[in-house]
Amino acid sequence: MSVAATVVHGGFALLLPAAPRAADADETREVADGRGLLSRYTGMLRAGIGEVSHETVLRRGVILSSVLVGFLAFDEYFGLLARDGGTTTAVVPLLVAITVAGQVVGTAAAGRTASMRAVTMSRVVAVGAVLLGVGALLGGVAGFAAIGVGYGSLGNVMIVSEARVQEAITGPARATVTSVSGLFGEITALLIYVGFAVCSTWFSVTTLVAALAVPVLASAALVRRWLPPPPAA
């Protein structure tokens, strides 16, 4: 099944249009300048970190995207959440599939929500947080349907946030800025994993997932203030 999925993905990749060849690549210019790989690396690293540090809109966007990416890491606990609610093992994949469907819809709708105002996107995060908390407490099909909508909503805002971060990058070190954002996102996710591991000694998975809705709800304020503006038409 995994091989078949890989073949299908490869077929779709072949259907993508080819990018035009660049007439003057960075590597060509750097060889001509006599600069080595280490110099190129350190230069890009300084440029990327410098842009994140000095550009307020970009810095806030990177932090916001990292927080949203980290919050989405709790999908690792959806299976345990279903079992904690008394669902049989055979039905667990079906409930988790509801959340996957929500994520697919949220991702597909990102193009339509890309130009939304920050205040609107913050409301989407707030509603998504409430649905996640309520869904975790409800359990069953109804609960996971609510989780699916909430999870898809958060995923949608995360994609829009990351796209606007890309639009806000003006320097040459786009990959470095993106890597900085990815690193912070992984750190946020790791903190969530550690928090679940430690607190699971005293609280159930249901309680922990529902409790996570509180900081997610609080992040709606960050979305309202820190989401980079949409690109000009």
N, C-alpha and C positions, 0 to 999 in steps of 0.2 A: 504494500500500500504506500509506504514511504517513497519507494522508487517510482511508482506510478505518479505520485503527486509531484515529485521532482521533475519528471519528464513533462508533465502538463505545464508546470511553471516555466520550464525552459522553452516550451513552445510559445507561450505568451510573450516571453522575453524576445524571441525572434521576430515577433510581430511589431515590436516597437520601432519607430523610425530611427535611423542612424543619425548620430550627432555630427554636425559638420566638423571637419578636421581644422584644428587651430594652425594658423600659418606660423605663429611664433610662440612656442611653448616656454614656460618659465624655466624648465631645465636647460633649454638651448641658450637662453640669455645668461643663466648662471654659469654655464661652462665657458661661455665667451668671456665672462667677467673673471674667470679664474677662481670662483668661490666653490668650496667643497660642500659635501653633504652636511657636515656638522654646522657650518656657517649658515647654510640655508635653513636648517632645522631651527637653530636658535633664533634666527631672524624672524621666522614665521611665528615662533612661540612668543617672542617679545611683542610682535605686532598684534597677535590675537589677544593676549592677556592685557596688553595696553589698551586695546579698543574696548574690551569689556570693562576695564577699570575706569576709563575716562568718559565713556559715552553713557549717560544716565539712562536713557531709554533702552539701550541695548542691555546694560547691566541688569536693570529691573526685569526685562523680558527673559533673560537667561535664568535668573533666579526663579521667576514664576514658572517657566517651562520645566525647570528641574523639580520644583515642588509638585506640579501636576503629574509628571512622569513617575515620581516616587509614590504618589498616592495610588496610582493605577496598579502598583505592584501587589496590592492585596487580592488580586484575582487568583493568586496562588492558594488562597484559603477558601475558595468557593466550594470545592469538593468537600473539605472538612466541615464547612458550614452546613452543607446539605446533610451530611452524616450526623452532625450534632443536633439537627432538627428531627432526627428519627427516620430519615429517608433511607430506603434499602439501597444496597450497593448497586444493584442493577439500574435503579432510577437516577442515581447521582449524575451520570453523564448527560442524561436528558435535561436535568435542571441546569447544569453548567452550560449546555448548548444554548439555553435561553440567553445567558449573559454574552455568549459569543455572538449570537444574532444581534443583540443590542450594540455590541462593539462594531459589528459590520455596518449597521445602519448609521451609527454615529460617524464612522469614518467616511461613508459614502456621502453624508450630508455636509461634510466639511467645506466643500466648494460653495454650497449655498449660504453657509454661515460665515464665510471668510471675511465679509465686509461688515459684519455686525459691530455695533458700538460696544465699548468695554462694559458699560453698565448693563447692557442686555446679556452679554456673555457671563457677567457675574451672577445674574439671576439664574442662568442656566446651571451654573455650578451649585448655587444654593439649592435649587430644586433637585438636582442630581444627588446632593448630599443627603437631603431629607429622604429621598426614595431609597437610597442605600441603607440608611439607618432603619427605616420602617420595614424594608424588605428583609433585612437580616433578622429582625425580631419576629416577623410574620412566618417566614419559612415557607416551604411548600411551593407549589406552582405560582401562586399569587405573589409570594414574597420574592421569588427569583425573577418574576416578570418585572417587579418594581426595581430590583437590583439591575436587571438588564437595561432598563431605560436610564437609570441613574449612571450606570457604568458607561453606557454609550454616550451620554451627555458629557461626562467628564472627558472621555476620549476625544470627543469632537472639539472641545475647548482646548485640549492639549495640542491637537494637530494645528488648530488655528494659531495658537500661541507660538508653536515652533516655526510655522510658516512666516509669521510676522517678525520673529527674531531673524530669520534669514533675510527678510526685506530690510531690516534695520542695519545689517552688516554692510559697511561701506569700504572697509579696508581689504587688503589682499589675503588676509589669513582667515578666510571663511571656514575652512576645515578645522582650524585650531579653535575658533570660537565655538563651533558646533561640538567639538570634543570637550571643551570646558563645560558646556551645558550638559552633555551626556554624563560626564564624571559626577557633577553635582546631583544629577538625577539618580545615578546608581547609589550614591552615598545616602540620599533620602530614602530610597527603597531599602537599603541595608539597615538603616535605623528602624524602619517599620518592622522588618523581619526580627531584629533583636528585641524590639518592644513586644512583639507577639510571643516570642520564645520565653521571655522573662515573665510576662504577665499571665501566660497560659497556666502557670502554677496555681494561680488563684482564681482566674476567670475562664469562662467557657469561650469557645471560638465565636459563638453567637454574640456574646457580650462584647468581645474585642472588636469584631467587625462593626457592630452598631456604634461602639464608642469612637471608632475611627471616623465616623461621619461628622463628629464635632470639629476636628481640625480641618476636614474638607470643607465644611460649612464656613469656617473662619477664613479659608483661602479665597472665598468669594470676594472679600474685601480687597485682597491683593489683586485679583483679576480686575476689579473696577479701577484701581489706581495704577497698576503696573503693566497691564496688557498694552503692548505697542499698538499705535494706531494703524488702521489698514492702509495699504499703499494707495497713493493717489491714482485716480482713474487714468 
